[in-house]
Amino acid sequence: MAMLLHLVFGGELVDPQRNEFKDVDEIDIVGIFPDYASAYAAWKGKAQATVDDAHTRYFIAHLHRLRDEQNEESAEDEAQTR
């Protein structure tokens, strides 16, 4: 079974209606996790701890989707950056 990495991060947003961080230097990087279940558990803990602050939000990023060697588009993207 392939490892599907996930990044959990969050912080204070400028406006709760938009996904724009107030201060990028203050983003809380919770960690990188080897599967969605462990990333979800970490996300849930952070989200519940900040539930009273409407401006703070946490996210799960699917790192494994950013680069897929089997996907031709990924290969094309790499060729364009060289």
N, C-alpha and C positions, 0 to 999 in steps of 0.2 A: 504494500500500500504506500502510495506516494505521500510525502510530507507536504501539507498545504499550509504555508505560513500565513499568519494573521498578525497585524499590528493593532494594538489598542492604545489610543491616545485621546486627549481631550483638553479642555480648558475653558476659559471665560470667553464668551462670544460678545461681539459688538451689540448684536440684536438677537434675541431668541428665535426670531423668524428667519434668520439667515445663518449660514454656516461660515461665518467670517470671524476669525479669532481676534480678540481685542489686542493681544500682545503675543506675537509669534514666539518671542523668546521665553514666554512663560507656559508654553504648551507642555502638558504633563504626558511624557512618554511612559505608559504603564509597562509595556514590554512587547516582545514578539513571541508568539505562541505556535506550537506545532500543529494545532488543529482548531477548528471552529469552537468546539465544546469548551476547551480551556480558555480561549479568547473570550468567549461569551461569559464565562464565569468571572473573569477579571473585569470585563466591561460592566457586568451587572453589579459587582461590588462597588466600583467607582461611581456608577450612575446612582445607586441607592444612597451612597454616602453624600451625594451632592443634590439630592432630590429637592431640597428646600431652596436651592439657588437656580432660578430659572435661566440665568445667563451662562451657566456651566453645563457643558454637554460633552459626552464621551462617544467615541466612534470605534468601529471595527473596520479596518482596511484589509481587504483580501490581497495580500502581497503576492500570492501565487498567481493571481490574475494579471499582474503587471507585466510579467514576463513568462511567456509560454513558448518553449522551443518548438513545439509541434504546430504552432499557429503561424501561418505565413505572414500575417500582418506584423507580428513581433520581429520576424527576421527582416522585413522591409524597414521597420522603424530603426533597427540597429544599423542597417546599411546606410540610412539617411543621416545618422549621427556621426558617421566616420568621415 
